[in-house]
Amino acid sequence: MTSSNSDSDSGSCSGSAVPRLVVAAPSSGSGKTTVATGLMAALAGRGLAVSPHKVGPDYIDPGYHALTTGRVGRNLDAYLCGPELVGPLFLHGARGCDIAVVEGVMGLYDGAAGEGELASTAQVAKLLRAPVVLVVDASSQSRSVAALVHGFVSWDPEVRIGGVILNKVASDRHEVLLREAVDSVGVPVLGVLRRAAPVETPSRHLGLVPVAERGSDAVDAVAAMGAQVAAGCDLEALVGLARAAGPLPGGSAPWTPGPVPTHHPSRSDKKSPQRVAVAGGPAFTFSYAEHTELLTAAGAEVVTFDPLRDEELPEGTAGLVIGGGFPEVYASELSANEPLRKSVAELALSGAPVAAECAGLLYLCRELDGLPMCGVLDASARMSERLTLGYRDAVAVSDSALAGAGTRMRGHEFHRTVVEPGAGAAPAWGMRAPERRVEGFVERGVHASYLHTHWASEPGVARRFVERCRTS
């Protein structure tokens, strides 16, 4: 297998007929991430430019995908962005690629609660007309695997399951029994993987530990995944299945964030790029790539800083974006960086636009688990035993640097923390579903909330934010 394309996001690909596979499973914990990441690594190791994608809102798996492929890991979420954007966002990410691998979410047919197939891996596979490779945890079954695979194959005739990868197989004898069972269903076995400790990745209260926190351990883990998949799977058959995907439906065109400025006016020109600082580093790893692309297209100069290390915001910062992550894990270090906390507070008090999601909300609070934070918001945050998780249908309650009152957006909550009070005098969002409540804070130029949103669904968010940077 060879490739004439580079591993950058530029270049040309075969349009809407880009070869593609969806890696799915009957349930969470079956080994999707191991197989999908390992497959990306194995294909990249053979010279293919691999485009990595993840179904759903998860930020962590795309980090492993990016480490493996050298390309940005991108999410495909039919709830956050709408089914109509799944194909265009996929093609945007797949520019310059030879093959795309899409990792599913939860079980193949699991989607947004009470919404049928919406946001499920099955729906995304159908929207992309992509064949599905089903990863089955075979550790506690033999012949019963045939009934399981048959059920998943027959449940929705529009979902094409092109093959099975048997994971956590115990022995040669176990493999023989499993192969015989799956053969009776008429679905090819495309791989058999044994248990392998080096492939396992550590988890904590919100899932896998992100790549940014693991350093060389993450590099070793994805290398082990790639070696295991290369040794245990039929890569030629998998590539052949991907190439049989055909064109995407409806003549989909790649999504675009808008025209990126090609000139750099003088600093005296009001239309000169506005410097937007975006929090990064191990404490703030949750961000969708399209947000930076939208900010840049709207005229921003995006600069990343690390709140664990940098003692000042980047010089000339006109706006600040603090996304999700794990400030609760790094609360001591964040609190100890008093110079940066003061710098953030001064920017917020000046009225400059500040967009904070989840981890960013905690960082702007007065304290987190008793440790001083930025003090921008008169609220305190603490860890909780309760997991808050799920999609949300929201409407902007107050005019802010992100959205005008009445703007409707869909989002996702995922945290084990509590902020008290949960909303300010001017709340950020009113939740329409699954329960009605107000949440978040709009103060001066600050918009802070637990809600993760995907700005590609409402490009006006980035344009409004950058414009506020110019006028604040």
C-alpha distance (Angstrom), angle and dihedral (degrees) to the residues before:
residue distance angle dihedral
M1 . . .
T2 3.79 . .
S3 3.77 136.1 .
S4 3.76 133.6 -150.2
N5 3.80 92.4 -164.7
S6 3.78 127.4 90.7
D7 3.79 122.8 -120.9
S8 3.77 93.0 -113.8
D9 3.79 125.6 104.9
S10 3.79 91.4 -111.8
G11 3.72 129.0 80.0
S12 3.77 132.7 62.2
C13 3.76 133.4 -60.6
S14 3.75 134.1 -178.7
G15 3.79 93.3 -78.0
S16 3.78 117.1 -127.1
A17 3.82 90.4 -11.2
V18 3.81 93.9 70.2
P19 3.83 108.6 147.9
R20 3.80 109.4 -106.8
L21 3.78 145.1 170.9
V22 3.79 133.6 -168.3
V23 3.80 115.7 -143.9
A24 3.81 108.2 -151.7
A25 3.80 139.2 160.5
P26 3.80 140.8 -159.0
S27 3.82 90.2 -110.0
S28 3.78 145.0 -9.6
G29 3.79 114.7 -73.2
S30 3.79 94.8 37.9
G31 3.80 94.1 113.6
K32 3.82 104.4 -94.7
T33 3.78 94.6 143.0
T34 3.79 93.5 47.5
V35 3.80 92.9 49.0
A36 3.81 97.0 40.4
T37 3.81 93.8 46.5
G38 3.79 91.7 42.2
L39 3.79 91.3 50.0
M40 3.80 90.9 50.4
A41 3.80 89.5 50.4
A42 3.79 94.0 46.6
L43 3.82 92.8 49.7
A44 3.81 93.1 44.4
G45 3.79 88.2 50.2
R46 3.78 88.2 59.8
G47 3.79 93.0 56.1
L48 3.80 99.7 -95.4
A49 3.80 121.0 137.6
V50 3.80 100.7 -127.4
S51 3.79 122.4 -158.8
P52 3.84 110.2 -150.0
H53 3.80 123.5 -150.6
K54 3.80 137.6 171.7
V55 3.80 127.4 -155.3
G56 3.79 112.8 -132.7
P57 3.81 135.0 15.9
D58 3.82 99.3 -59.8
Y59 3.81 116.0 132.7
I60 3.80 100.4 -173.4
D61 3.81 103.8 63.9
P62 3.84 92.4 52.0
G63 3.80 87.5 59.3
Y64 3.80 90.2 60.5
H65 3.81 89.6 44.5
A66 3.81 91.4 53.0
L67 3.79 92.3 48.5
T68 3.79 89.1 51.7
T69 3.79 100.2 46.1
G70 3.80 105.1 26.7
R71 3.80 88.0 -126.1
V72 3.80 130.1 104.9
G73 3.80 112.7 -87.4
R74 3.80 108.7 -128.3
N75 3.80 133.5 -162.7
L76 3.78 126.6 -132.0
D77 3.80 108.3 -160.5
A78 3.79 118.9 166.9
Y79 3.82 92.0 -170.2
L80 3.80 98.4 50.5
C81 3.80 96.8 39.0
G82 3.81 104.0 20.0
P83 3.82 126.8 -110.3
E84 3.79 90.5 -89.2
L85 3.83 92.3 67.3
V86 3.81 97.8 48.5
G87 3.81 94.5 85.3
P88 3.83 96.4 42.2
L89 3.82 92.8 46.8
F90 3.79 90.1 48.3
L91 3.81 91.9 52.1
H92 3.79 90.9 46.0
G93 3.78 90.3 56.8
A94 3.80 93.9 41.4
R95 3.81 95.9 58.1
G96 3.78 109.9 131.3
C97 3.79 94.5 10.7
D98 3.80 134.1 129.4
I99 3.79 96.5 -155.3
A100 3.80 138.7 2.0
V101 3.79 127.7 -141.8
V102 3.81 117.7 -163.1
E103 3.79 117.9 -163.8
G104 3.80 113.4 -149.8
V105 3.79 130.0 -138.3
M106 3.82 128.4 -119.2
G107 3.81 111.8 -34.9
L108 3.80 119.3 -11.7
Y109 3.81 94.9 -103.7
D110 3.83 98.6 34.1
G111 3.79 115.1 112.8
A112 3.79 141.6 149.9
A113 3.80 109.9 -25.4
G114 3.79 111.4 -94.0
E115 3.82 93.0 0.8
G116 3.80 101.4 99.0
E117 3.79 112.7 -133.1
L118 3.83 94.2 -13.8
A119 3.83 111.4 134.9
S120 3.80 93.0 2.2
T121 3.78 123.8 135.6
A122 3.79 87.8 -117.0
Q123 3.79 91.8 57.5
V124 3.80 92.6 49.3
A125 3.82 90.8 47.8
K126 3.80 89.5 53.3
L127 3.79 93.2 46.0
L128 3.81 89.2 52.2
R129 3.82 94.8 38.1
A130 3.77 85.1 -131.9
P131 3.81 125.5 157.5
V132 3.79 115.5 -117.2
V133 3.78 126.4 -131.1
L134 3.81 108.4 -157.0
V135 3.82 115.9 -145.2
V136 3.80 109.4 -153.7
D137 3.80 124.3 -165.8
A138 3.80 98.2 -137.5
S139 3.81 96.5 175.7
S140 3.81 96.0 112.5
Q141 3.80 104.3 30.2
S142 3.77 144.5 53.4
R143 3.82 121.0 174.8
S144 3.80 91.9 13.1
V145 3.79 87.9 71.9
A146 3.81 87.2 77.7
A147 3.80 92.2 61.9
L148 3.79 91.3 46.6
V149 3.81 94.1 50.3
H150 3.80 92.2 43.3
G151 3.79 90.5 53.7
F152 3.78 93.8 51.2
V153 3.81 92.8 45.3
S154 3.81 94.1 50.1
W155 3.81 100.5 38.3
D156 3.82 95.7 84.2
P157 3.83 117.1 14.3
E158 3.83 90.0 -160.6
V159 3.81 90.7 64.9
R160 3.79 110.0 80.8
I161 3.79 112.1 -151.0
G162 3.78 102.5 -164.8
G163 3.78 99.0 -178.8
V164 3.79 149.2 -22.0
I165 3.79 132.7 -113.8
L166 3.80 112.5 -157.4
N167 3.79 110.8 -144.4
K168 3.83 132.0 -164.1
V169 3.79 93.6 17.9
A170 3.81 111.2 178.4
S171 3.82 105.6 -152.6
D172 3.79 147.1 -15.9
R173 3.81 90.0 -90.0
H174 3.79 90.8 50.6
E175 3.80 89.5 51.3
V176 3.81 92.0 52.6
L177 3.80 91.8 52.6
L178 3.78 92.6 47.4
R179 3.81 94.3 48.0
E180 3.80 91.5 50.2
A181 3.80 90.2 51.3
V182 3.81 95.8 48.5
D183 3.81 92.1 44.1
S184 3.81 88.3 60.3
V185 3.82 88.6 61.6
G186 3.80 92.4 52.7
V187 3.81 95.8 -120.7
P188 3.81 117.6 126.7
V189 3.79 120.5 -119.7
L190 3.80 104.5 -129.8
G191 3.77 97.5 -179.9
V192 3.79 147.0 2.7
L193 3.80 120.1 -152.9
R194 3.79 128.0 -171.1
R195 3.78 125.5 -151.8
A196 3.80 111.7 -80.1
A197 3.79 121.7 -179.6
P198 3.84 96.1 -155.6
V199 3.81 88.9 61.4
E200 3.79 93.6 58.8
T201 3.79 116.0 101.3
P202 3.82 123.7 -153.3
S203 3.79 120.6 -108.1
R204 3.78 135.8 -163.7
H205 3.83 138.8 173.7
L206 3.83 96.4 -41.8
G207 3.81 101.1 31.5
L208 3.80 132.4 -91.2
V209 3.78 119.6 14.7
P210 3.84 106.2 -106.9
V211 3.79 122.0 -108.5
A212 3.81 92.5 -116.7
E213 3.81 90.1 64.0
R214 3.80 97.6 47.5
G215 3.79 104.7 52.6
S216 3.80 113.4 179.2
D217 3.81 91.5 3.5
A218 3.80 88.8 66.1
V219 3.80 90.9 49.0
D220 3.80 90.1 51.8
A221 3.80 91.8 47.1
V222 3.80 95.6 53.3
A223 3.80 90.5 44.7
A224 3.81 88.8 54.1
M225 3.81 90.5 48.4
G226 3.78 90.6 51.3
A227 3.79 92.8 48.7
Q228 3.79 92.5 49.2
V229 3.81 94.1 49.3
A230 3.81 92.1 44.4
A231 3.81 90.5 52.4
G232 3.79 97.8 41.4
C233 3.81 105.6 35.2
D234 3.79 135.1 66.8
L235 3.80 98.6 -118.4
E236 3.79 93.9 -178.8
A237 3.79 90.9 55.3
L238 3.80 91.5 46.7
V239 3.80 92.3 51.0
G240 3.80 89.8 46.8
L241 3.80 90.1 52.6
A242 3.80 90.7 49.8
R243 3.79 91.8 50.4
A244 3.79 90.4 53.7
A245 3.82 91.6 63.3
G246 3.81 94.8 96.7
P247 3.81 126.7 -163.3
L248 3.78 122.7 -24.7
P249 3.80 113.5 -105.9
G250 3.76 122.7 -94.0
G251 3.78 98.2 18.0
S252 3.80 92.9 -80.0
A253 3.80 116.6 -157.4
P254 3.82 123.6 -152.2
W255 3.79 117.1 -90.1
T256 3.78 114.6 -111.9
P257 3.81 129.4 -161.1
G258 3.79 90.1 -144.2
P259 3.78 134.0 -94.6
V260 3.80 112.2 -31.5
P261 3.83 112.6 -138.8
T262 3.80 110.5 -103.0
H263 3.80 97.7 -169.6
H264 3.78 133.3 57.5
P265 3.80 112.7 -140.7
S266 3.78 121.0 -157.4
R267 3.80 119.0 -80.8
S268 3.79 89.5 -108.0
D269 3.78 90.0 62.2
K270 3.82 110.2 94.2
K271 3.78 88.8 -143.2
S272 3.80 93.0 59.5
P273 3.82 114.3 121.2
Q274 3.80 113.7 -75.5
R275 3.78 112.9 -136.2
V276 3.81 110.3 -124.1
A277 3.80 116.0 -171.9
V278 3.80 114.8 -147.2
A279 3.81 120.0 -163.2
G280 3.80 115.1 -124.1
G281 3.77 139.5 151.9
P282 3.81 127.0 92.4
A283 3.83 95.1 -46.8
F284 3.82 96.0 53.5
T285 3.80 109.6 37.5
F286 3.82 100.6 137.8
S287 3.79 113.0 100.9
Y288 3.78 137.2 124.4
A289 3.80 113.0 -127.3
E290 3.79 91.3 -134.6
H291 3.83 91.0 66.0
T292 3.79 92.3 65.1
E293 3.80 90.4 43.3
L294 3.81 91.2 51.7
L295 3.80 92.5 47.7
T296 3.81 90.6 50.1
A297 3.79 92.0 48.0
A298 3.81 89.1 50.6
G299 3.80 90.3 56.9
A300 3.78 104.2 -90.2
E301 3.78 128.3 137.8
V302 3.80 101.4 -141.1
V303 3.81 116.6 -149.4
T304 3.80 123.1 -179.4
F305 3.80 122.2 -142.9
D306 3.81 133.5 -180.0
P307 3.83 115.4 -129.0
L308 3.80 89.7 -159.4
R309 3.80 93.2 58.5
D310 3.81 113.2 17.3
E311 3.79 116.7 80.8
E312 3.80 95.9 -163.0
L313 3.76 137.2 35.0
P314 3.81 113.7 -105.6
E315 3.78 111.9 -77.5
G316 3.78 112.7 -91.0
T317 3.81 95.6 18.6
A318 3.80 108.9 172.9
G319 3.80 97.6 173.2
L320 3.78 138.0 16.0
V321 3.82 132.3 -144.7
I322 3.82 118.6 -169.5
G323 3.78 111.8 -179.3
G324 3.77 133.0 -176.5
G325 3.76 131.4 -59.1
F326 3.77 139.8 108.1
P327 3.82 111.8 -50.6
E328 3.81 88.1 150.5
V329 3.81 88.8 65.3
Y330 3.81 91.9 49.1
A331 3.80 99.2 33.8
S332 3.82 93.9 124.5
E333 3.81 93.6 50.7
L334 3.80 93.3 44.6
S335 3.78 91.3 48.9
A336 3.80 92.0 47.5
N337 3.82 90.9 56.9
E338 3.79 92.4 79.2
P339 3.82 96.2 160.0
L340 3.80 92.0 60.3
R341 3.80 92.6 44.2
K342 3.79 88.6 55.7
S343 3.80 91.5 46.3
V344 3.81 91.1 53.2
A345 3.80 91.7 47.0
E346 3.80 92.2 50.0
L347 3.80 91.7 50.8
A348 3.80 91.9 48.9
L349 3.82 93.0 46.7
S350 3.81 89.2 51.7
G351 3.78 89.4 64.6
A352 3.80 96.0 -111.4
P353 3.82 115.3 150.8
V354 3.80 113.5 -90.2
A355 3.82 121.8 -179.8
A356 3.81 114.6 -168.1
E357 3.80 126.7 178.8
C358 3.81 124.7 -169.8
A359 3.82 101.8 -54.5
G360 3.79 87.9 33.1
L361 3.80 89.4 53.6
L362 3.82 90.5 54.1
Y363 3.80 91.5 48.1
L364 3.81 91.7 54.1
C365 3.81 92.8 51.3
R366 3.77 124.6 101.4
E367 3.80 91.2 -109.7
L368 3.80 143.0 -5.5
D369 3.80 116.4 -148.7
G370 3.79 88.4 -19.0
L371 3.81 95.1 -51.7
P372 3.82 119.4 118.0
M373 3.80 116.1 -105.0
C374 3.81 129.7 176.4
G375 3.80 96.5 -58.6
V376 3.80 93.4 -142.9
L377 3.82 90.5 129.3
D378 3.78 124.7 46.6
A379 3.79 91.5 -128.9
S380 3.78 137.8 99.5
A381 3.80 128.3 -137.5
R382 3.78 131.5 -155.3
M383 3.77 140.7 171.8
S384 3.80 116.7 -95.2
E385 3.80 136.3 -162.5
R386 3.78 89.4 -133.5
L387 3.79 120.8 89.9
T388 3.80 114.5 -142.8
L389 3.78 108.1 -158.3
G390 3.77 137.0 157.1
Y391 3.78 150.7 75.9
R392 3.79 118.8 -67.6
D393 3.80 133.8 -157.2
A394 3.79 104.8 -147.4
V395 3.79 141.8 176.0
A396 3.80 126.1 -158.9
V397 3.80 108.6 -108.0
S398 3.80 98.4 -172.6
D399 3.79 134.1 34.6
S400 3.79 108.5 -102.7
A401 3.77 143.9 162.3
L402 3.83 87.7 -89.5
A403 3.78 105.2 42.0
G404 3.75 143.8 2.6
A405 3.79 118.4 -115.5
G406 3.78 109.8 -83.0
T407 3.81 95.4 32.1
R408 3.78 107.9 140.0
M409 3.79 120.3 -145.4
R410 3.76 136.6 162.6
G411 3.76 120.3 -131.2
H412 3.78 147.1 164.2
E413 3.80 134.0 -119.8
F414 3.80 122.9 -153.9
H415 3.81 119.1 161.2
R416 3.80 147.2 114.2
T417 3.77 96.2 -147.4
V418 3.80 136.3 92.4
V419 3.80 127.9 -144.9
E420 3.80 118.0 -156.4
P421 2.95 118.3 -126.1
G422 3.80 94.5 27.0
A423 3.79 93.8 -152.8
G424 3.78 137.9 25.2
A425 3.79 130.5 -132.9
A426 3.80 86.0 -84.8
P427 3.83 105.5 38.6
A428 3.79 120.9 -152.1
W429 3.79 99.6 -140.1
G430 3.75 141.2 16.9
M431 3.80 109.5 -149.0
R432 3.78 113.4 -136.6
A433 3.80 95.9 -178.9
P434 2.97 148.6 66.0
E435 3.83 86.4 1.2
R436 3.78 131.8 -0.7
R437 3.80 114.9 -113.3
V438 3.79 141.6 120.2
E439 3.78 122.5 -111.9
G440 3.77 142.0 177.2
F441 3.79 137.2 22.4
V442 3.80 137.0 -82.4
E443 3.80 111.2 -172.4
R444 3.82 125.2 155.6
G445 3.83 102.5 -42.1
V446 3.80 94.2 -21.5
H447 3.80 123.6 112.8
A448 3.82 109.0 -179.4
S449 3.79 126.0 170.7
Y450 3.78 145.2 142.3
L451 3.80 89.6 -120.8
H452 3.81 117.8 108.6
T453 3.81 110.4 -152.4
H454 3.79 133.6 -176.9
W455 3.78 108.6 -131.4
A456 3.80 94.1 -156.9
S457 3.80 86.3 77.2
E458 3.80 90.0 60.1
P459 3.83 110.3 22.3
G460 3.80 90.0 179.6
V461 3.80 88.1 76.1
A462 3.81 93.1 70.5
R463 3.81 93.7 41.4
R464 3.81 91.4 50.5
F465 3.82 91.4 48.1
V466 3.81 93.9 51.7
E467 3.78 92.1 45.2
R468 3.81 89.3 53.4
C469 3.81 87.4 51.9
R470 3.81 87.7 58.9
T471 3.79 96.1 47.5
S472 3.80 104.2 35.3
